Amino acid sequence: MKGFAYRDGILHAEEVPLPELAARHGTPCYVYSRAALASRYAEFGRALAGRDALLCYAVKANSNLAILNLFARAGAGFDIVSGGELARVLAAGGDPSQVVFSGVGKTAGEMRQALDAGIFCFNVESAAELERLNGIAGQAGKRAPIALRVNPDVDPRTHPYISTGLRSNKFGVAYGEALALYRQAATLPHIEVTGIACHIGSQLLDPAPAAEAAGKVLALVGQLAAAGIALRHIDLGGGIGIRYRDEAPPAIADYLAPILAQLAGRGEKLLFEPGRALVGNAGLLLTRVEYLKHGEEKNFAIVDAAMNDLMRPALYDAWHDILPVQPGAAAKAEYEVVGPVCESGDFLGHARTLAVAPGDLLAVMSAGAYGMAMSSNYNSRPRAAEVLVDGDRAFVVREREGIAQLFAGEHVLN
Ligand SMILES: *Cc1c(COP(=O)(O)O)cnc(C)c1O
């Protein structure tokens, strides 16, 4: 995996041995590789070379300021889903005129904030939202640029919790209702119709559903043009999958090829909103074995990271490779790799064959996306540190939380 490799029997992040990071910064600790981040971004750049295209990194995948700043410096736009994410993008030096705002529940306050910042586009997900946005923009004396997020009703063939483009879920405007809603949007005085958006799901490994969705979107763009509504941009969302275990995701260029083929010769600006594909394999979660426990049926490796640090296994039954940082001489056995949280769902991996001893370090791989971003303080566990490695240097890009931060803002009755 780019950015992480064994050298002399020790797992490194770029040039830095992971045991050194554990000693300096403690565990659990997220470790990111700058080279891996840059390489994925460049892969998208090559696939889109020569086109009027904008990559809007989906901030929710990993919203650390240092990571946002790296993408901002590389010229990325951003896909946000909250006012908090907008504030992060601005704090990280992102360009608000390259920001798209997705999400089904934008509040009036968030709309004002985004109008003030001057974002590129609101991806509107309902008639009610459109009406609210028109009102808020009117009060602000502005016109809000919008795309409707249409729901193309294609099956992305992924985990049901991360599929978003089916008729049955809460996202987007039904395909059959989009034309009428566009017509209405075009009559609203404080709305400027600029584009169309869709996003069908996450961890997509097969290019076909995205290509099918793109075809449906283009058909709608044609109908809109015929109705006198000309669009300037087409946003095809994110969702490109990565390898966690033995998946074989296509190269970015191969994933995009059948989409780009349909767009050949068109004048609209093209947007994509990748999250996981940019950061997922550029990060790992470094953790230390606290105890080994040999039960009657199962063996447990109890580590110092838990579901509050990395929720994907508990939430989606997701697989993350778990690698020994310094494979040693301990006897191999099959372990449940679990954390200290008081939940049976608190596991990082089931039935993993490992040669480990207490005190050993393990690396939970592919943890750069939806790892730290989904972490919590459950069980009053301070959040992990985050470290970004660049060559032989390592920077703490988020300090480990302390006890004071755990109950900052709480009050007892007097
Ligand atoms: C989550 C999300 C993305 C990013 O999804 P990935 O699978 O991480 O690429 C992009 N766009 C929207 C609207 C999203 O909700």
The ligand as an SDF file (V2000), in Angstrom:
LIG
                    3D

 15 15  0  0  0  0  0  0  0  0999 V2000
  -20.2390   10.8520    1.2940 C   0  0  0  0  0  0  0  0  0  0  0  0
  -20.4120   11.6250    0.0540 C   0  0  0  0  0  0  0  0  0  0  0  0
  -19.3780   11.7060   -0.8810 C   0  0  0  0  0  0  0  0  0  0  0  0
  -18.0790   10.9630   -0.7260 C   0  0  0  0  0  0  0  0  0  0  0  0
  -18.2660    9.5890   -0.7570 O   0  0  0  0  0  0  0  0  0  0  0  0
  -16.9860    8.6180   -0.8680 P   0  0  0  0  0  0  0  0  0  0  0  0
  -17.5660    7.2790   -0.9110 O   0  0  0  0  0  0  0  0  0  0  0  0
  -16.1610    8.8510    0.3510 O   0  0  0  0  0  0  0  0  0  0  0  0
  -16.2710    8.9930   -2.1150 O   0  0  0  0  0  0  0  0  0  0  0  0
  -19.5610   12.5050   -1.9820 C   0  0  0  0  0  0  0  0  0  0  0  0
  -20.7210   13.1810   -2.1770 N   0  0  0  0  0  0  0  0  0  0  0  0
  -21.7490   13.1190   -1.3090 C   0  0  0  0  0  0  0  0  0  0  0  0
  -22.9840   13.8740   -1.5740 C   0  0  0  0  0  0  0  0  0  0  0  0
  -21.6310   12.3370   -0.1660 C   0  0  0  0  0  0  0  0  0  0  0  0
  -22.6550   12.2550    0.6810 O   0  0  0  0  0  0  0  0  0  0  0  0
  1  2  1  0
  2  3  1  0
  2 14  2  0
  3  4  1  0
  3 10  2  0
  4  5  1  0
  5  6  1  0
  6  7  2  0
  6  8  1  0
  6  9  1  0
 10 11  1  0
 11 12  2  0
 12 13  1  0
 12 14  1  0
 14 15  1  0
M  END
$$$$
